[in-house]
Amino acid sequence: MRNRFLRGCGEDVKRLVSFAEAAGWMVAKTRNLHLMFSKEGRRAVFFSGTPGDRRAWLNARSQLIQADKMAQVQPARA
């Protein structure tokens, strides 16, 4: 597995990371064991390393999709 920090995480978190990497997002672990998703020209999206409810990963996935949509709508500033 390429992301060693995902050891011990649930399947939903691993599925979210796979989705994000397929969409071009970079994933990193913060000092507080959260996951930070970053992509050029988009706002960073943070996600708990240990989500508390079953909808948490779906909400994070939605935030990633919304960040991509917002970047497409707003023109790049020079």
Residue pairs with C-beta under 8 A, 6 or more apart in sequence:
1 7
3 17
3 27
5 29
6 13
6 14
6 17
9 49
9 50
10 51
12 51
12 54
12 56
12 57
13 35
13 47
13 49
13 51
13 57
15 57
16 47
16 57
16 60
16 61
17 27
17 35
19 61
19 64
20 27
20 37
20 64
21 27
23 39
23 64
23 68
24 39
25 37
25 38
25 39
25 45
25 64
26 37
26 38
26 39
27 35
27 36
27 37
28 35
28 36
28 38
29 35
29 36
29 49
30 36
30 46
33 49
33 50
34 46
34 47
34 48
34 49
35 46
35 47
35 48
35 49
36 44
36 45
36 46
36 47
37 44
37 45
37 46
37 47
37 60
37 64
38 44
38 45
39 67
39 68
41 71
41 76
42 67
42 68
42 70
42 71
43 67
43 70
45 60
45 63
45 64
45 67
47 56
47 57
47 60
48 56
51 57
